[in-house]
C-alpha cells in the first residue's frame, strides 16, 4: 500500500512539474510576443517621427531631444530610413 501511495505521489508530482514547465513556456512566449509588438510599434513611431522631422529641416540634435533617443542611436536609425 505504501508503494502504491509513493507511486501515486511521484506520478502527481511529475504531472505537476510538467504542467508548471508548460505554463512557464506559454507565458514566456506570450510575453515575448507582446514585447516584440510593443518594440515594433515604438520603432515604427520613432521612424515616422524622424521622417517628419527631417522633412522639416530639423537637426539630429533637435530630433534626439524630441523623440528622446540617444544621438548615436538616432544616427543609426536614420541610416536605416
Secondary structure as UniProt FT lines:
FT   HELIX           2..55
FT   TURN            56..57
FT   HELIX           60..67
FT   HELIX           71..80
//
